[in-house]
Each structure stands twice: as structure tokens, then as C-alpha cells.
């Protein structure tokens, strides 16, 4: 008995303990619920002041359907601009699909170019990009001559062609079923669509064609997914690739504001632009004596006709003040809010502002964004999906790899190109004149790391410069040989005309040239330790003078030969002999190029040399 009583007591104690624990948990849940409810009420009080429904007060819809987006796109220009701006700007440049960079077209390139030209594929893909942004997605209907119904999968047949493509936004079609097999790579994606061919947006001729084919346009047409290219609106983050976020969703309230401001301002001008009039009966006139019908007719003649006066008897007419306000600040505020929300510079969104184009910073940033959109969205989700589908259905020849090229979205104007070229040339000139190419940065590294040019392009330029330098040296050697031949001919002519008694002067001049040539050849066999720039770079005369000095030669004054149009420099040997050399021979000498044995010093003899020497010049001196 005692044992049973003890058991009942312990059971009551356990039950009481469980009830206390349950009560404690309930209390905690109530605390959390009350806290969350207080937090919700707090934010609600901010968003809905004094218990008002802001959306209802401002005329904003709580739930925005695809029909709302479609009407805004069709009827409001700013709404259409929100949907169109990204596709239009992204597809503004040229686009090209190719397999190889070779000049000859491959079979794939030929087939795609024919298809693109026949069906205007690039334009159709751009339209698909635009229509997909009205709602959550858009589709492109592919029409094949495979003999099957639209509701059936495409059957690959030899010689099958793509006959037509048609684009639809979400308001014109609906997804009837999706793939439910979790093991399928298309799990969750549509398997059957229903297209409403009776939509007023469609081409009437196309609707008639479908009707004659036996389809009931009022009920829509079922279309299998193999005949459709699906594109979700992908300008914002999305949960999956089937349904995106409409481009107008985040700015829909501002579009409603614009509609109210623009519509209300038009009504305001219509009613308030023409002043009203107040008719007051004079105090000494009995109201019964007023002819109201005559007053009405007089006013109608004034307001509706060409009469510019009011003839009233016993009545005073007072013009009422107009009630007109400028809506521009409100319109501007709404447009800026839309542009900021969409991440578009306001000047680009508006096209132009007061005749001013968008700033260069806006253009560069916008061009980079369009480039990213082309690379991250248009190419993988639109172009490659279409091309891969056509290769899969054997409309196009199958290839392992193909490429998509986009024209640069930012093309600088000619004036901007000229300004950039001037700055680059100045930077190069400063780089060479400062001698940085010889002590700090080599030309190739300067072009790539400092100026930012592509390494491959720089190497092409350097090869071209070396080839040009070699051509110029060869041309200079050829001209020098021709000049030497002319000098020899002149010397032969002058030797025949030399007066008797001047043989010693002529021999002195010939001996001077011979000794100078010998000493220059000897100097060319030596070496010097002067650190010279690369051969393709600019050689300063200071560098050449240092090298010549170590070779036992001295760089003298320079002069310009008008007959040969060549820059010449006086070279003085250790023996005091002087010889004139052009820049090409000096470069060959200082760059440790051994002169050929047939080298002949280009020491042109002026025509009046004999006379000059006989009029006071020292014997053995040569003037150039």
C-alpha cells in the first residue's frame, strides 16, 4: 500500500514538473512572438504612417501581374525604355560567329552566315533579349519542316531546315508542364508551352497562317520544348534559370508616379492654362433684369470665335488667376530614381540632356558594363544556345569549337584618338630623350608595362622598326655609293681642268683623304666600352662621341649637305686628318661593325677646292 501511494506521489510530481516546463517554454515563445510582432509593427508604422496603406494611398498595386508589365511597356515610353535600354545598347555593335580566323570561310561559317542573313537571326535574338525583360521570361519559336506538329518533339530529318522564328513575351505564352524527373538534366525546366496566337501583338498574317493550319487561335497552341528557345530575364539575381525578375519590377512605382505627374500636368495646363472669368452683377442692377442667355452667347463668341471683347450690361467681368506649376522637378526626380535603380547613367538613359552627350567617364563605365553583359549573358545564354540547338538538329554542321566576336562597345572619336596619340608620342619622346631606355627600362618593357600595349603587338612593331632601319641603312649605303661615284667623276673632270702649278695642292687633298681612310679603318678594328642602346633605338651624338673617343677618333661639327640632302659630321683622326661621315657610317662604326675593305670615305671635294686652298688655307687641311 505504501509503495502504491509513493508511486502516485512521484507520478503527480513528474506531471507537475512537465507542466511547469511546458509553461516556461510557452512563456518564452510568447516573449519571442511579442518581440517579433513589436518589430513588425515598428517597421509597419514607418512604412505606413498613421496606419495608412502607402500603396493604396499612392495608387501603387500590391501585386504586379504580367499584364500590368505588358500594358506599361505598350503604353508608357519610359517603361519601354527601361526594358529596351540594355538590349539596345548591348546589341548596338556588330556581332560575328566564326570558327576560324583564316580568310577562307569554313562550311560552318558559310552555313551560319546564310541562315543569319535569310532569317535575320541577330535581330531576332536581340528582340528575344528585349521581350524576355517585359515579364519573367520570353521564348523564341522555331519552325522546322520536319513534318511534325508543334506539340510533338522535333524529328531530325535529312535536309531539314529552319523555316521561321517568332518571339513571344510572358503575356503571350504560358508554361503548361515542367520536367519532374529528378534524374533528368532538365529537371524543373519546361516541357510544354501554350502560345496565345490570338494576342493582338502578333502579326495578323502569322495568326491567319496558324489558323489555316488547323490551330484554334483563341485557345492557344501547344508547343514542345524542342521547338522553343527559352530565355529568362537575367538582369538581376534570380533563383533559377526559368523565371527571372521583370526589368520594370523594381521601378514600377516610379513609372506609376511618372504617369500621374505627366498626365496630371497635361490636365493642369488644359484646365488652368486658359484663365477663368468671374461675372459679378453690379449692386445697382436687379438680377431679374440680367439676360443670362445673351451673356452666354456673348461669352461663347469670345471664347470660341475671333471676337476679342465682352460686351456686358450690368455685369462686371473679372479674370481669374491661372493655377499652373512646373512639373519638371518631379519628372526629373522620378527619372533619376529610375536611372539609379537600373544602374544606368542619367544622360545615357535620357539619350541626351540639353543637347549634351554623356560624359566620357559615364561612357567608359557604361561600355565596360555592356562588354560584361555581352560576355556573361548574351553569348552563353542566347547566341550559343541557339547555335548549339541548330547543330544538335543538324541545321548547321557540327564543329568542336566556335567563337563569338563583339565590336568594341566604346569607340573613341577621331579627336579623342588624336589627343591620345599626341600624349603617347610625347611620352615616348620624353622616354628616349631622358635616356631611360639605356639605364632603367628597355623599350619593350616600357611599351608593355608603362604604356599598356599588348606584348604581341609590341613585338610586331619592333620587328617592323628593325626591318625599316635595315632598309634605311641599305638605302643610305646605296646613296653613298652613288655619291662616291659622282665624286670620282668630278675628280676626274677637275684633274683634267687643273691649272699648271697646282699639282701639289691636288696631291695634298688626295693624300689627306687617303690617310683619313686608313686611320678610320684602323679605328674600326678596335673596340670600345661605351654602353649603347639597342640598335633600333635612337643614338645620341653624345653617346656616339664617347664611343669614337675610345676608338681614337673625335666627333667634330655637323653640317647639312644640300647636294645630297644628308646630315654629315666631321671626324678627326689621331693624325689630325679630317673626314666627313654620315649618320649611317657613324652608327656602323660605334656599334662595332667592322667596315668592309671596300669602304671608301665619303669625302666629297667641293668644286672650288683648289681655289680655296690657294687663297690662304694651310696645305693638307680639308674643309667640309
C-alpha positions as CSV (number, residue, x, y, z in Angstrom):
1,X,0.0,0.0,0.0
2,X,2.8,2.4,0.9
3,X,4.5,1.5,-2.3
4,X,1.5,2.4,-4.5
5,X,1.0,5.7,-2.6
6,X,4.6,6.6,-3.2
7,X,4.3,5.8,-7.0
8,X,1.2,8.0,-7.3
9,X,3.0,10.8,-5.5
10,X,6.0,10.6,-7.8
11,X,3.8,10.5,-10.9
12,X,2.0,13.7,-9.7
13,X,5.4,15.3,-9.1
14,X,6.6,14.4,-12.6
15,X,3.4,15.7,-14.2
16,X,3.6,18.9,-12.3
17,X,7.3,19.3,-13.4
18,X,6.3,18.7,-17.1
19,X,3.5,21.3,-16.8
20,X,5.9,23.8,-15.3
21,X,8.4,23.1,-18.2
22,X,5.7,23.5,-20.8
23,X,4.5,26.7,-19.2
24,X,8.1,28.0,-19.3
25,X,8.5,27.1,-23.0
26,X,5.2,28.8,-23.8
27,X,6.2,31.9,-21.9
28,X,9.5,32.1,-23.9
29,X,7.6,31.6,-27.2
30,X,5.2,34.3,-26.2
31,X,8.2,36.6,-25.5
32,X,9.8,35.9,-28.9
33,X,6.4,36.3,-30.7
34,X,5.8,39.6,-28.9
35,X,9.2,40.9,-29.8
36,X,8.8,40.0,-33.5
37,X,5.3,41.5,-33.5
38,X,6.7,44.7,-32.0
39,X,9.4,44.8,-34.5
40,X,6.9,44.2,-37.4
41,X,4.6,46.9,-36.0
42,X,7.5,49.3,-35.8
43,X,8.5,48.9,-39.4
44,X,4.9,49.0,-40.4
45,X,4.4,52.3,-38.6
46,X,7.4,53.7,-40.6
47,X,6.2,52.4,-44.0
48,X,2.5,53.0,-43.3
49,X,2.3,56.2,-41.3
50,X,-0.7,56.6,-39.0
51,X,-2.0,53.2,-40.1
52,X,-2.3,54.2,-43.8
53,X,-1.7,51.9,-46.6
54,X,1.0,53.7,-48.7
55,X,0.4,51.6,-51.8
56,X,-3.3,52.2,-51.7
57,X,-2.8,55.9,-50.9
58,X,-0.4,56.4,-53.8
59,X,-2.2,54.2,-56.2
60,X,0.5,51.5,-56.3
61,X,-0.6,47.9,-57.0
62,X,0.2,45.4,-54.2
63,X,0.6,42.6,-56.7
64,X,2.0,43.4,-60.2
65,X,1.0,40.9,-62.8
66,X,2.4,40.2,-66.2
67,X,-0.5,42.1,-67.8
68,X,0.5,45.2,-65.8
69,X,4.0,45.0,-67.1
70,X,2.8,44.4,-70.7
71,X,0.4,47.5,-70.6
72,X,3.2,49.6,-69.1
73,X,5.6,48.5,-71.9
74,X,2.9,49.1,-74.6
75,X,1.6,52.5,-73.4
76,X,4.4,54.2,-71.5
77,X,7.5,55.3,-73.3
78,X,9.7,55.4,-70.1
79,X,8.5,51.8,-69.3
80,X,9.6,50.7,-72.8
81,X,12.9,52.5,-72.3
82,X,13.5,50.6,-69.1
83,X,13.0,47.3,-70.9
84,X,14.9,48.2,-74.1
85,X,18.0,50.1,-72.9
86,X,20.1,47.1,-72.0
87,X,19.3,45.0,-75.1
88,X,19.6,48.0,-77.5
89,X,23.0,49.1,-76.1
90,X,24.4,45.6,-75.8
91,X,23.5,44.7,-79.4
92,X,24.4,48.2,-80.9
93,X,27.8,47.0,-82.2
94,X,28.5,44.3,-84.8
95,X,28.5,40.6,-83.7
96,X,30.0,37.7,-85.6
97,X,30.0,33.9,-85.1
98,X,33.1,32.2,-86.6
99,X,35.0,29.0,-86.5
100,X,38.5,30.1,-87.7
101,X,40.4,33.3,-88.3
102,X,41.5,32.1,-91.7
103,X,40.5,34.2,-94.7
104,X,38.6,31.3,-96.3
105,X,35.2,30.6,-94.9
106,X,34.6,27.1,-93.3
107,X,31.5,25.1,-94.0
108,X,30.1,26.0,-90.6
109,X,30.7,29.7,-91.2
110,X,29.1,29.6,-94.6
111,X,26.0,27.8,-93.4
112,X,25.5,30.1,-90.4
113,X,26.0,33.3,-92.4
114,X,23.4,32.1,-94.9
115,X,21.0,31.2,-92.1
116,X,21.6,34.5,-90.3
117,X,21.0,36.5,-93.5
118,X,17.9,34.6,-94.5
119,X,16.1,34.9,-91.2
120,X,17.8,38.0,-89.8
121,X,19.0,35.9,-86.8
122,X,20.9,38.6,-85.0
123,X,17.9,41.0,-85.0
124,X,15.6,38.2,-83.8
125,X,18.0,37.3,-80.9
126,X,18.1,40.9,-79.9
127,X,14.2,41.0,-79.9
128,X,14.2,37.9,-77.8
129,X,16.5,39.6,-75.3
130,X,14.2,42.6,-75.2
131,X,10.9,40.7,-74.9
132,X,12.2,38.5,-72.1
133,X,12.6,41.5,-69.9
134,X,8.9,42.6,-70.1
135,X,7.9,39.7,-67.8
136,X,9.9,36.9,-66.2
137,X,10.9,35.2,-69.4
138,X,10.5,35.1,-73.2
139,X,10.6,32.4,-75.8
140,X,11.6,32.1,-79.5
141,X,9.5,29.6,-81.5
142,X,11.5,27.6,-84.1
143,X,9.6,26.5,-87.2
144,X,11.1,23.3,-88.8
145,X,9.9,21.4,-91.9
146,X,10.2,18.1,-90.1
147,X,6.6,17.2,-90.8
148,X,5.6,17.1,-87.1
149,X,3.1,19.0,-85.1
150,X,4.2,21.9,-82.8
151,X,3.2,19.8,-79.8
152,X,5.5,16.9,-80.8
153,X,9.2,16.7,-80.4
154,X,11.4,17.7,-83.3
155,X,12.3,14.7,-85.5
156,X,15.7,15.1,-87.2
157,X,15.4,14.5,-91.0
158,X,17.9,14.8,-93.7
159,X,17.7,18.2,-95.4
160,X,15.6,19.7,-92.6
161,X,15.6,23.5,-92.5
162,X,14.7,26.2,-90.0
163,X,11.8,28.0,-91.8
164,X,11.0,30.8,-89.4
165,X,11.5,32.1,-85.9
166,X,8.9,34.1,-83.8
167,X,9.4,35.8,-80.4
168,X,6.9,36.0,-77.5
169,X,6.9,37.6,-74.1
170,X,5.4,36.0,-71.0
171,X,2.0,37.7,-71.6
172,X,1.7,35.8,-74.9
173,X,2.5,32.3,-73.6
174,X,2.4,30.1,-70.5
175,X,4.3,27.1,-69.2
176,X,1.9,24.1,-69.2
177,X,4.2,21.4,-67.7
178,X,7.8,21.0,-66.4
179,X,10.2,18.1,-66.2
180,X,9.5,16.2,-63.0
181,X,12.2,13.5,-63.3
182,X,14.9,14.4,-60.7
183,X,17.5,12.4,-62.6
184,X,17.0,14.4,-65.8
185,X,19.4,17.2,-66.6
186,X,16.3,19.3,-67.5
187,X,14.7,18.8,-64.1
188,X,12.4,21.7,-63.3
189,X,12.6,23.1,-66.9
190,X,9.5,23.5,-69.1
191,X,8.5,20.6,-71.3
192,X,5.3,22.1,-72.9
193,X,4.3,25.6,-73.7
194,X,0.9,27.1,-74.7
195,X,1.3,30.1,-77.0
196,X,-1.6,32.5,-77.4
197,X,-1.6,33.2,-81.1
198,X,-4.8,35.4,-80.8
199,X,-2.8,38.1,-78.9
200,X,-3.2,41.5,-80.6
201,X,0.6,42.0,-80.6
202,X,1.1,39.2,-83.1
203,X,1.3,39.8,-86.9
204,X,-2.3,39.2,-88.3
205,X,-0.8,37.4,-91.3
206,X,1.0,35.0,-89.0
207,X,-2.2,34.4,-87.0
208,X,-4.1,33.7,-90.2
209,X,-1.4,31.2,-91.3
210,X,-1.7,29.4,-88.0
211,X,-5.5,29.4,-88.2
212,X,-5.4,27.8,-91.7
213,X,-3.1,25.2,-90.4
214,X,-5.9,24.0,-88.2
215,X,-5.0,25.5,-84.8
216,X,-7.6,27.2,-82.6
217,X,-6.0,30.6,-82.0
218,X,-8.5,31.5,-79.3
219,X,-7.3,28.6,-77.2
220,X,-3.6,28.8,-77.9
221,X,-1.2,26.3,-79.4
222,X,0.7,23.7,-77.6
223,X,4.4,23.7,-78.4
224,X,7.0,21.1,-77.4
225,X,10.2,22.4,-75.7
226,X,12.4,21.2,-78.5
227,X,10.8,23.8,-80.8
228,X,11.4,26.7,-78.3
229,X,14.4,28.6,-77.1
230,X,13.6,29.8,-73.5
231,X,15.3,32.9,-72.1
232,X,14.7,34.2,-68.5
233,X,15.0,37.8,-67.7
234,X,18.5,37.8,-66.2
235,X,19.5,41.4,-65.5
236,X,19.2,40.8,-61.7
237,X,19.9,37.9,-59.4
238,X,17.4,35.1,-59.9
239,X,16.6,31.9,-58.1
240,X,16.6,29.7,-61.2
241,X,17.1,30.0,-64.9
242,X,13.5,29.5,-65.9
243,X,11.9,32.6,-64.3
244,X,13.7,35.8,-63.9
245,X,12.8,39.3,-62.5
246,X,11.0,41.7,-64.8
247,X,13.1,44.7,-65.6
248,X,10.3,47.1,-64.6
249,X,9.6,45.4,-61.2
250,X,11.9,47.5,-59.1
251,X,10.9,50.8,-60.7
252,X,7.2,50.1,-61.3
253,X,6.1,52.6,-58.6
254,X,8.2,55.3,-60.1
255,X,6.7,54.6,-63.5
256,X,3.3,55.0,-62.0
257,X,4.5,58.3,-60.5
258,X,5.6,59.5,-63.9
259,X,2.3,58.5,-65.4
260,X,0.4,60.5,-62.8
261,X,2.7,63.6,-63.0
262,X,2.8,63.7,-66.8
263,X,-1.0,63.0,-67.1
264,X,-1.8,65.4,-64.3
265,X,0.4,68.2,-65.6
266,X,-1.3,67.9,-69.0
267,X,-4.7,68.2,-67.4
268,X,-3.5,71.1,-65.3
269,X,-2.3,73.0,-68.4
270,X,-5.5,72.1,-70.2
271,X,-7.7,73.5,-67.4
272,X,-5.5,76.2,-65.9
273,X,-3.7,77.5,-68.9
274,X,-6.8,79.4,-70.1
275,X,-7.9,81.7,-67.3
276,X,-11.4,81.5,-65.9
277,X,-13.8,84.5,-65.6
278,X,-16.0,85.7,-62.7
279,X,-19.2,87.5,-63.6
280,X,-20.4,89.9,-60.8
281,X,-23.8,91.7,-61.0
282,X,-23.5,95.4,-60.3
283,X,-25.1,96.5,-57.0
284,X,-27.5,98.9,-58.6
285,X,-28.8,96.3,-61.1
286,X,-31.7,94.0,-60.3
287,X,-30.7,90.3,-61.0
288,X,-34.0,89.8,-62.7
289,X,-33.1,92.3,-65.4
290,X,-30.0,90.2,-66.4
291,X,-30.4,88.4,-69.7
292,X,-28.5,85.2,-69.0
293,X,-29.0,83.8,-72.4
294,X,-27.5,86.9,-74.1
295,X,-24.5,86.7,-71.6
296,X,-23.9,83.1,-72.5
297,X,-23.9,83.8,-76.2
298,X,-21.5,86.7,-75.8
299,X,-19.1,84.7,-73.8
300,X,-19.2,81.8,-76.4
301,X,-18.5,84.3,-79.2
302,X,-15.4,85.5,-77.2
303,X,-14.2,82.0,-76.2
304,X,-14.9,80.0,-79.4
305,X,-14.8,82.7,-82.1
306,X,-12.5,85.5,-83.1
307,X,-14.2,88.2,-81.0
308,X,-11.7,89.6,-78.5
309,X,-14.1,91.6,-76.3
310,X,-17.0,91.0,-73.9
311,X,-20.0,93.4,-74.1
312,X,-21.8,93.0,-70.8
313,X,-24.6,95.2,-69.4
314,X,-24.9,95.4,-65.6
315,X,-22.2,92.8,-65.1
316,X,-18.5,93.1,-64.2
317,X,-16.1,90.5,-65.7
318,X,-13.0,89.6,-63.6
319,X,-10.2,87.4,-64.9
320,X,-9.2,84.6,-62.5
321,X,-5.5,83.9,-61.9
322,X,-4.1,80.8,-63.6
323,X,-3.1,77.8,-61.4
324,X,-0.1,76.4,-63.2
325,X,3.0,74.7,-61.7
326,X,6.2,73.5,-63.5
327,X,6.3,69.6,-63.3
328,X,9.9,69.4,-64.4
329,X,11.4,68.9,-60.9
330,X,9.1,66.0,-60.2
331,X,9.7,64.4,-63.6
332,X,13.4,64.8,-63.2
333,X,13.4,63.3,-59.7
334,X,11.4,60.2,-61.0
335,X,13.7,59.7,-64.0
336,X,16.9,60.0,-61.8
337,X,15.4,57.4,-59.4
338,X,14.7,55.0,-62.2
339,X,18.2,55.5,-63.7
340,X,19.9,54.9,-60.3
341,X,17.8,51.8,-59.7
342,X,18.7,50.4,-63.1
343,X,22.4,51.4,-62.7
344,X,22.3,53.5,-65.9
345,X,23.9,57.0,-66.1
346,X,21.1,59.5,-66.3
347,X,22.4,61.1,-69.5
348,X,22.7,57.7,-71.2
349,X,19.2,56.8,-70.0
350,X,17.7,60.0,-71.4
351,X,19.8,59.8,-74.6
352,X,21.0,63.4,-74.3
353,X,20.4,66.3,-71.9
354,X,20.1,69.8,-73.2
355,X,22.0,68.8,-76.3
356,X,24.9,67.5,-74.2
357,X,26.2,63.9,-74.7
358,X,27.1,61.7,-71.8
359,X,30.4,62.4,-70.1
360,X,33.5,60.4,-71.1
361,X,33.6,58.7,-67.6
362,X,30.0,57.7,-68.0
363,X,30.6,56.3,-71.5
364,X,33.7,54.3,-70.4
365,X,31.9,52.8,-67.3
366,X,28.8,52.0,-69.4
367,X,30.9,50.5,-72.2
368,X,32.6,48.2,-69.7
369,X,29.2,47.1,-68.3
370,X,27.9,46.4,-71.8
371,X,31.0,44.4,-72.5
372,X,30.4,42.3,-69.4
373,X,26.8,41.8,-70.4
374,X,27.8,40.6,-73.8
375,X,30.3,38.1,-72.3
376,X,28.3,36.9,-69.3
377,X,24.7,36.9,-70.7
378,X,24.3,37.4,-74.4
379,X,26.9,34.9,-75.6
380,X,26.3,31.9,-73.3
381,X,22.6,32.3,-72.8
382,X,21.4,33.5,-76.2
383,X,23.8,33.0,-79.1
384,X,25.4,29.8,-78.0
385,X,22.1,28.2,-77.0
386,X,20.8,29.0,-80.5
387,X,23.8,27.8,-82.3
388,X,24.2,24.6,-80.2
389,X,20.5,23.8,-80.8
390,X,20.9,24.2,-84.6
391,X,24.0,21.9,-84.6
392,X,22.1,19.4,-82.5
393,X,19.3,19.3,-85.0
394,X,21.8,19.2,-87.9
395,X,20.6,22.5,-89.3
396,X,24.3,23.6,-89.0
397,X,27.4,21.5,-89.5
398,X,28.7,20.3,-86.1
399,X,32.0,21.7,-85.0
400,X,34.1,21.2,-81.9
401,X,34.6,24.9,-81.2
402,X,33.4,28.2,-82.5
403,X,33.8,31.8,-81.3
404,X,31.7,34.9,-80.9
405,X,33.2,38.3,-81.7
406,X,31.8,41.6,-80.5
407,X,32.6,45.0,-81.7
408,X,34.0,47.2,-79.0
409,X,31.2,49.0,-77.3
410,X,33.3,52.1,-76.8
411,X,34.8,53.6,-80.0
412,X,36.6,56.9,-79.3
413,X,36.1,59.8,-81.7
414,X,38.8,61.0,-84.1
415,X,39.5,63.9,-81.9
416,X,39.9,61.6,-78.9
417,X,42.2,59.3,-80.9
418,X,44.3,62.2,-82.0
419,X,44.6,63.5,-78.4
420,X,45.6,60.0,-77.1
421,X,48.2,59.6,-79.9
422,X,49.7,63.0,-79.1
423,X,50.1,62.0,-75.4
424,X,51.6,58.7,-76.3
425,X,54.1,60.3,-78.7
426,X,55.1,62.8,-76.1
427,X,55.6,60.1,-73.5
428,X,57.8,58.1,-76.0
429,X,59.8,61.3,-76.9
430,X,60.4,62.0,-73.2
431,X,61.4,58.4,-72.6
432,X,64.0,58.5,-75.3
433,X,65.4,62.0,-74.7
434,X,65.8,61.3,-71.0
435,X,67.9,58.2,-71.7
436,X,65.8,55.9,-69.6
437,X,66.0,53.3,-72.4
438,X,69.7,52.8,-71.6
439,X,69.8,52.9,-67.8
440,X,66.4,51.8,-66.4
441,X,63.7,50.3,-68.7
442,X,64.2,48.6,-72.0
443,X,61.9,49.8,-74.9
444,X,59.9,46.6,-74.9
445,X,59.1,46.7,-71.2
446,X,58.3,50.4,-71.5
447,X,55.8,49.8,-74.2
448,X,54.1,46.9,-72.4
449,X,54.3,47.8,-68.7
450,X,54.1,51.6,-68.8
451,X,52.1,52.3,-71.9
452,X,50.0,49.2,-71.6
453,X,50.3,47.8,-75.1
454,X,49.9,44.1,-75.8
455,X,53.2,42.2,-75.9
456,X,52.4,40.5,-79.2
457,X,51.6,43.9,-80.8
458,X,54.8,45.5,-79.4
459,X,56.9,42.6,-80.8
460,X,55.3,43.2,-84.2
461,X,56.2,46.9,-84.0
462,X,59.8,46.2,-83.0
463,X,60.3,43.8,-85.9
464,X,58.9,46.4,-88.3
465,X,61.2,49.0,-86.9
466,X,64.2,46.7,-87.3
467,X,63.2,46.0,-90.9
468,X,62.8,49.7,-91.5
469,X,66.2,50.5,-90.0
470,X,67.8,47.8,-92.2
471,X,66.1,49.2,-95.3
472,X,67.2,52.7,-94.4
473,X,70.8,51.6,-93.9
474,X,70.8,49.8,-97.2
475,X,69.3,52.8,-98.9
476,X,71.9,55.0,-97.3
477,X,74.7,52.7,-98.4
478,X,73.3,52.8,-101.9
479,X,73.1,56.6,-102.0
480,X,76.6,56.8,-100.6
481,X,77.9,54.5,-103.3
482,X,76.2,56.7,-105.9
483,X,77.6,59.8,-104.3
484,X,81.1,58.3,-104.3
485,X,80.8,57.5,-108.0
486,X,79.8,61.1,-108.7
487,X,82.7,62.4,-106.6
488,X,85.1,60.2,-108.5
489,X,83.7,61.5,-111.8
490,X,84.0,65.1,-110.6
491,X,87.6,64.5,-109.5
492,X,88.4,63.1,-112.9
493,X,86.9,66.1,-114.6
494,X,88.7,68.5,-112.3
495,X,92.0,66.7,-112.8
496,X,91.7,67.4,-116.5
497,X,90.9,71.1,-115.8
498,X,93.5,71.7,-113.0
499,X,95.8,74.7,-113.9
500,X,99.6,74.1,-114.1
501,X,101.3,74.8,-110.8
502,X,98.5,73.4,-108.6
503,X,99.5,69.7,-108.8
504,X,101.0,69.8,-105.3
505,X,97.6,71.1,-103.8
506,X,95.6,68.4,-105.5
507,X,98.0,65.8,-104.4
508,X,97.7,67.1,-100.8
509,X,93.9,66.8,-100.9
510,X,94.2,63.2,-102.2
511,X,96.7,62.3,-99.6
512,X,94.5,63.8,-96.9
513,X,91.6,61.5,-97.9
514,X,93.8,58.5,-98.2
515,X,95.4,58.9,-94.7
516,X,92.0,59.6,-93.1
517,X,90.5,56.5,-94.7
518,X,93.4,54.4,-93.4
519,X,93.1,55.7,-89.9
520,X,89.3,55.2,-89.8
521,X,89.8,51.6,-90.9
522,X,92.3,51.0,-88.1
523,X,89.8,52.5,-85.6
524,X,87.1,50.2,-86.8
525,X,89.2,47.2,-85.8
526,X,89.2,48.4,-82.1
527,X,86.5,48.1,-79.5
528,X,85.0,50.5,-77.0
529,X,83.3,50.0,-73.6
530,X,80.5,52.6,-74.1
531,X,77.1,51.2,-73.2
532,X,74.9,52.0,-76.2
533,X,71.2,51.5,-76.6
534,X,69.7,48.8,-78.7
535,X,70.4,49.2,-82.3
536,X,66.7,50.0,-83.1
537,X,66.7,52.8,-80.5
538,X,67.8,56.4,-81.0
539,X,71.5,57.0,-80.8
540,X,72.5,60.4,-79.4
541,X,75.6,62.3,-80.6
542,X,76.9,62.4,-77.1
543,X,76.9,58.6,-77.0
544,X,78.5,58.4,-80.4
545,X,81.2,60.9,-79.4
546,X,82.1,58.8,-76.3
547,X,82.5,55.7,-78.4
548,X,84.5,57.4,-81.1
549,X,86.8,58.9,-78.4
550,X,87.7,55.4,-77.2
551,X,88.3,54.4,-80.8
552,X,90.9,57.2,-81.1
553,X,88.6,59.5,-83.2
554,X,87.0,62.8,-82.4
555,X,83.4,63.9,-83.4
556,X,83.5,67.3,-84.8
557,X,80.9,69.8,-86.0
558,X,77.9,68.7,-88.1
559,X,76.6,70.2,-91.3
560,X,73.9,69.5,-93.8
561,X,74.9,68.7,-97.4
562,X,72.4,70.5,-99.7
563,X,73.5,68.5,-102.8
564,X,72.9,65.0,-101.3
565,X,70.5,66.2,-98.6
566,X,72.4,64.3,-96.0
567,X,73.4,65.2,-92.4
568,X,77.3,65.0,-92.3
569,X,79.7,65.1,-89.3
570,X,83.4,65.9,-89.2
571,X,85.5,63.1,-87.8
572,X,89.1,64.0,-86.8
573,X,91.7,61.2,-86.6
574,X,94.7,60.9,-84.2
575,X,96.9,62.1,-87.1
576,X,94.8,65.3,-87.4
577,X,93.2,64.2,-90.6
578,X,89.6,65.1,-91.1
579,X,86.9,63.2,-92.9
580,X,83.1,63.7,-93.3
581,X,80.9,60.8,-92.4
582,X,77.1,60.4,-92.5
583,X,75.0,59.1,-89.6
584,X,74.7,55.6,-91.1
585,X,78.5,55.1,-91.2
586,X,78.9,56.5,-87.7
587,X,76.3,54.1,-86.4
588,X,78.1,51.2,-88.1
589,X,81.4,52.3,-86.6
590,X,80.3,52.8,-83.0
591,X,78.2,49.6,-83.0
592,X,81.5,47.7,-83.5
593,X,80.6,46.8,-87.1
594,X,83.8,46.0,-88.9
595,X,83.9,48.1,-92.1
596,X,84.3,46.3,-95.4
597,X,87.6,46.5,-97.1
598,X,85.9,48.3,-100.0
599,X,84.8,51.1,-97.6
600,X,85.6,54.4,-99.1
601,X,85.4,57.5,-97.0
602,X,82.7,59.8,-98.4
603,X,84.8,62.9,-98.5
604,X,83.2,64.9,-101.3
605,X,85.6,67.5,-102.7
606,X,83.9,70.9,-103.3
607,X,84.2,72.3,-106.8
608,X,86.3,75.4,-105.7
609,X,88.7,73.4,-103.5
610,X,91.9,74.3,-105.4
611,X,91.0,78.0,-105.4
612,X,90.2,77.9,-101.6
613,X,93.5,76.2,-100.8
614,X,95.5,78.6,-102.9
615,X,93.9,81.6,-101.2
616,X,95.4,81.1,-97.8
617,X,94.4,77.6,-96.4
618,X,97.2,75.6,-94.9
619,X,98.5,72.7,-97.0
620,X,96.9,69.4,-96.1
621,X,93.8,70.9,-94.5
622,X,90.4,69.7,-95.8
623,X,87.3,71.9,-95.2
624,X,83.9,70.2,-95.4
